[in-house]
């Protein structure tokens, strides 16, 4: 009875959707009933995964589940720190430039709207801790950050030595330099976006 009631909640329905996505990716199964999920040994794991998605604000749950299937990682381990780290590295490589730029723009608009400021003032509102958290969540993209003079100034003048080390590790400029060179059209889009947002 308790599981039936929980299943009807928004969280229970979200868990069911994640469960179906996992089975479709894993077994290419299209017919997945609610009763099968409610009696599944993974029911509680997917409920916990819903909370995890909300807590860490996973950018792309579809990509996350695809990676879990590809790496043969079962649901009980999805919330482990090293598994989440694997996902972050994966999304860094797989997320397209336009998608990541869009995600960054939306994040910066959310921040400046909340602070009743122009988007060009985003790095005046953000603290180093904010930037580190958003980098960890992959909500700020190097496509934008590494082409923004305002971010460069923020990095140079408003961060401690320890914060600089953490940000450099999260951004990994050595990875992005050749990616910029090998994708000139994407780089052009990133630079146009930075100019439009007045972050240059």
N, C-alpha and C positions, 0 to 999 in steps of 0.2 A: 504493500500500500504506500509506504513512504517513497519508494522508487517511482511509482506511478504518479504521485503528486509532484515529485521533483522533476520528472520528465516533462510535465506540462509547463514548467516555468521557462522563462526566457533562456536561462542558463542551460536547462535540460535540453531545450530545442537546439541551442547552439552546439552543445556536446554531440547531439545526434547528427547534425550537419557535418561536423568534423569527422565523426565515425564513418559516415557514408563516404566522405571524400577520401578517407584512408583506404577503405575497402575497394572503392573504384580504382584508386591508384595501384593498390596492391594486387587485386585479383581481377580487375576490370569487371567487377560485379556491378550490375545496374539495379537489381531488385533487392533492396535492403529494407526490411520491415522494422517498424518501431518495436515490436515484441522481441525481435532478435537482439536489438540494442539493449533493451531493458534487462534481458536475461544474460547479456554478455559479461564475461569476466573483466572486460575493459571499461565497463560503464563508469566506475568511479575514477578511473584514470582520465577519461575524456572530460568528466566534470571538473577535475583538477586542472586539466589543460585549458579549459575555458577561463578559469581564474588566472592561470599563468599568462595567457594571451592578453588579458586585461591589464595585468600587473606590469609586464615588460613592454606592452604595446607592440607586439609583433607586427611588422610592416606588411608582410605578405604571407598569410597562413597557407595559401595554396602551395607556394614555393617551399615552405617549411615542411609540409606533409610529403611533397614530392621527394625532398631530400631524405626524410626519414625512411621512406620506402626504398629509395636508391641505396642508402647505406645500411639497410636492414636493421634499423633501430626500432625496437618495439615501444609502444606508448608509455609503459612505466618509466622509461628512461628519458622521455622527451624534455622533462623539466630540469635535467642535470645541467650544471653550468658549462661543462665541456661540450655537451651536445648543442646548447644554445650558441656557444662560441663557434662551433662548426657551421651552424646556420648563418651566423653573421658573416663569416668568411665567404660562404657560398653566395649569399645575396649580394655581397660586394662585387662579385664577378658576374652574376647573372642578371641583376636588375639593369634594364636599359637606361641610357643616359636621359632620355626625355621623361621616363617614368620617375627617375630619381630627382631630376631637376624639379618636376611638378610637385613631388613630395616635399622637397625642401622649401619651395615657394609657399605651399600651403601651410607648412609649419611656421614659417616666418610671419605670414599673414595672421595666423592664429595668435602668435605672441604679441605682435604690434597692435592688433585689434583689441586684445585684452588690456594692453597698456595705453590704449588711445593715442597711439603714435603712428607716424608714417613708417612704412616698411624699411625705408632707408636708415631708420634709427634702431633697427633690430639689435645691433651689437652694442648699443648703448643700454638697452634694457636687459640683455642677457648677462648672466654672471658666468665665470669660467666653469662652475659646477653645472650650470644649465647646459652649456655647450658640450661638456663631457657626457652628460646624461643623454642628450639628443644624438650625439655621435655613437654612443653605445647602442641606442635604439635604431640607428641608421635612418634618422629623420633629418639629418643635415648631410648633404652630399659634398664630397670633395670637388665635384664638377662646379659647384658654386663657390665653395669656400676658398679653394686654391686659385680662383680667378677674381677674388674680391680684395681690393686694397683696404676696405674697411675691416674685413676680417683679419687681414695681415696686421693692421694697426692694433686691433683688439688683442691678437695673439702676442704681439711685441710688447704692448704697454700695460695690459691688464691681467696678465697671468704670471703666476710664480714659476720658478724653475721646475718644480715638481709637476705643476699643471701643464707646462709646455711638453714635458716628457710624455705625459699621459695622452695629450692630444696628438702629438706626433705619432705615437704608437697606434692610436685609433684611426688616424687619417692615412698613415703609411704613404708619404709622398713618393717614395721610391717605386711603389706600384703604379701610381697615377701618372708619373711623367711619361713613361712609354705608352700608356693607354691614351693619353692626350695626343701624342704624336701619331699614333696609329689610327686615331678616329678624328680627323680634322673637322668633319661636319658636326659631330657632336660637340667638339670644343667650341666651334663657332656659335652653336646654339647656347652653350653655357655662358659665353662671353656676352652675347646679346641679352640674355636674361639678366645677368649681373648689371649691365648698363641700364636696362629698363627699370630695374628695382632701385637704381641709384646706389648700388653697393660697390661701384667701381672706385 
